[in-house]
Amino acid sequence: MKVLVTGFEPFGGEEINPSWRAVEALPDSIGGAEVIKEELPVSFEKVRKQLPKLIVKEAPDVIILTGQAGGRPNITVERVAINVMDSTMPDNDGFKPEDEPVFEGAPDAYFATIPIKEIIKALRNAGIPAAVSNTAGTYVCNTAMFTALHTVAVSGMEARAGFIHVPFSHEQALDKARPSMAQETINEAIRLAVEKVVGTR
């Protein structure tokens, strides 16, 4: 089995992105599955072009995308991705879409195909705050999730795919009155999530 796990580069003036740090920290094998780690750009255009190529090239059995949702207090596993790009903040290329589809003619939405409730239960059992999220937003994270699920659908692959948002790390929140989580806890959450998906058929 092969698992593709992605995190994002820093954005919004931040110097780090805890999602990519967590992915970097993953072992190369979890539950007997090979772990492929990739950093994604915070770019609507690049994600839509690069992610499908990466998925087709690696042909993973599982795709777990991760990103940062600063302001959320816990690990959130996304239920659905929608076919919309809409942002009040430019991406790292300076692009700020308004009411644009991720892909013309694609479905309105895709549901995650990873076991979201099982992941949340595993994290909570480990003492890590976690919850279902019913919106991945309309920024690049949602675009990545939609792109992955759409790529799987149109290519006829059987890969399971989903998205996990992580909070600010403590390092990022030193000068912010915002919820945060220790990077080590974020790292463990993503590892446990991969382990749960790998172990769930």
C-alpha positions in Angstrom: 0.0 0.0 0.0 1.1 3.5 -0.8 0.0 6.7 1.0 0.5 10.2 -0.4 0.5 12.8 2.4 0.8 16.5 1.6 1.2 19.7 3.6 1.4 23.3 2.5 4.1 25.9 2.4 3.7 29.0 4.6 1.2 31.7 3.6 -0.5 34.8 4.9 2.8 36.3 6.3 3.6 33.2 8.4 7.1 31.8 8.4 6.1 28.2 8.9 3.2 26.0 8.1 2.5 23.3 10.8 0.8 21.1 8.3 4.0 20.6 6.3 6.1 20.3 9.5 3.8 17.4 10.5 4.1 15.7 7.2 7.9 16.1 7.2 8.0 14.4 10.6 6.1 11.3 9.4 8.1 8.0 9.2 8.6 6.6 5.7 6.4 3.6 6.6 3.2 3.4 8.7 1.3 0.2 9.3 3.3 -1.5 6.5 2.3 1.2 4.0 4.9 3.4 2.1 4.5 7.1 2.9 5.1 9.6 0.2 5.5 13.2 1.5 5.0 16.3 -0.7 4.8 20.0 0.0 2.1 21.9 -2.0 2.3 25.5 -3.0 -0.4 27.9 -1.7 -1.5 28.7 -5.2 -4.9 28.0 -6.8 -3.4 27.5 -10.2 -0.3 25.5 -9.2 -2.3 23.1 -7.0 -4.8 22.4 -9.8 -1.9 21.7 -12.2 0.6 19.9 -10.0 -1.6 17.8 -7.7 -3.3 15.7 -10.5 0.1 15.0 -12.0 1.5 13.9 -8.6 -1.5 11.6 -8.0 -1.3 10.0 -11.4 2.5 9.6 -11.1 2.5 8.0 -7.6 -0.8 6.1 -8.0 -1.4 6.0 -4.2 -4.0 3.9 -2.4 -4.6 6.7 0.0 -4.3 10.5 -0.3 -4.3 12.6 2.9 -4.0 16.3 2.4 -3.3 18.6 5.3 -3.4 22.3 5.7 -3.6 25.0 8.3 -6.8 26.6 9.6 -5.5 29.3 11.9 -8.1 30.1 14.5 -9.6 26.7 14.8 -8.9 25.2 18.2 -8.6 21.5 17.2 -7.7 19.1 14.5 -10.6 19.1 12.0 -11.2 16.3 9.5 -13.1 17.7 6.4 -16.3 16.1 5.2 -16.7 17.8 1.9 -15.0 19.8 -0.8 -16.9 22.2 -3.0 -16.3 23.3 -6.6 -15.7 27.0 -5.7 -12.7 29.2 -5.4 -13.4 32.5 -3.6 -11.0 34.4 -1.4 -10.6 37.7 0.3 -6.9 37.0 0.7 -4.6 36.5 -2.3 -2.7 33.2 -2.6 1.1 33.2 -2.7 1.0 34.1 -6.4 -1.2 37.1 -5.7 -4.3 35.5 -7.2 -7.6 36.3 -5.5 -10.5 34.5 -7.2 -14.2 35.4 -6.7 -16.9 32.8 -7.3 -14.9 30.7 -9.7 -15.2 27.0 -10.2 -12.2 24.8 -9.3 -12.9 22.9 -12.6 -15.6 23.9 -15.1 -18.2 21.2 -15.6 -17.1 19.2 -12.5 -19.6 18.2 -9.8 -20.7 20.7 -7.2 -19.0 18.8 -4.5 -17.2 15.6 -3.4 -17.3 13.9 -0.1 -14.2 12.6 1.6 -13.6 8.9 1.2 -11.3 8.4 4.2 -13.0 7.3 7.5 -13.4 10.7 9.1 -15.3 9.5 12.2 -12.8 6.7 12.9 -9.9 9.2 12.6 -11.5 11.6 15.0 -12.2 8.8 17.5 -8.5 7.7 17.3 -7.3 11.2 17.9 -9.6 11.8 20.9 -8.7 8.4 22.4 -5.1 9.7 22.2 -6.1 12.9 24.1 -6.0 15.1 21.0 -8.9 17.5 20.4 -10.5 16.7 17.1 -13.8 17.2 15.3 -15.6 16.9 12.0 -15.6 20.0 9.8 -18.4 20.5 7.3 -16.5 23.2 5.4 -13.0 23.3 4.0 -13.5 26.9 3.1 -13.1 28.3 -0.4 -9.3 29.0 -0.2 -6.5 26.7 -1.6 -7.1 24.0 1.0 -10.6 23.3 -0.4 -9.2 23.6 -3.9 -6.6 20.9 -3.1 -9.2 18.6 -1.6 -11.6 19.0 -4.5 -8.7 18.5 -7.0 -7.6 15.3 -5.4 -11.1 13.8 -5.2 -11.9 14.9 -8.8 -8.7 13.5 -10.1 -9.5 10.1 -8.4 -13.0 10.2 -9.9 -12.1 11.1 -13.5 -9.1 8.8 -13.7 -11.0 5.7 -12.4 -8.7 5.2 -9.5 -9.8 3.6 -6.3 -7.8 5.7 -4.0 -9.4 7.0 -0.8 -8.8 10.7 -0.2 -9.5 13.4 2.3 -8.3 16.6 4.0 -7.2 17.4 7.6 -6.9 20.9 8.9 -4.5 21.7 11.8 -4.5 24.8 14.1 -1.8 27.4 14.6 1.2 25.9 16.3 2.3 27.5 19.6 5.2 29.1 17.8 2.8 30.9 15.5 0.5 32.1 18.3 3.1 33.8 20.5 1.9 37.2 19.4 -1.7 36.2 18.6 -4.7 35.9 20.9 -5.7 32.7 18.9 -6.0 29.0 19.7 -2.9 26.9 19.1 -1.6 23.4 19.6 1.9 22.1 20.2 3.7 21.1 17.0 4.5 17.7 18.5 0.8 17.1 19.1 -0.1 18.1 15.5 2.6 15.7 14.3 1.2 12.9 16.3 -2.3 13.7 15.1 -1.3 13.4 11.5 0.6 10.2 12.1 -2.4 8.6 13.9 -4.7 9.7 11.1 -2.5 8.0 8.5 -2.3 4.9 10.7 -6.1 4.8 11.1 -6.7 5.1 7.4 -4.1 2.5 6.5 -5.7 0.1 9.0 -9.3 0.7 7.8 -10.4 -1.1 4.8 
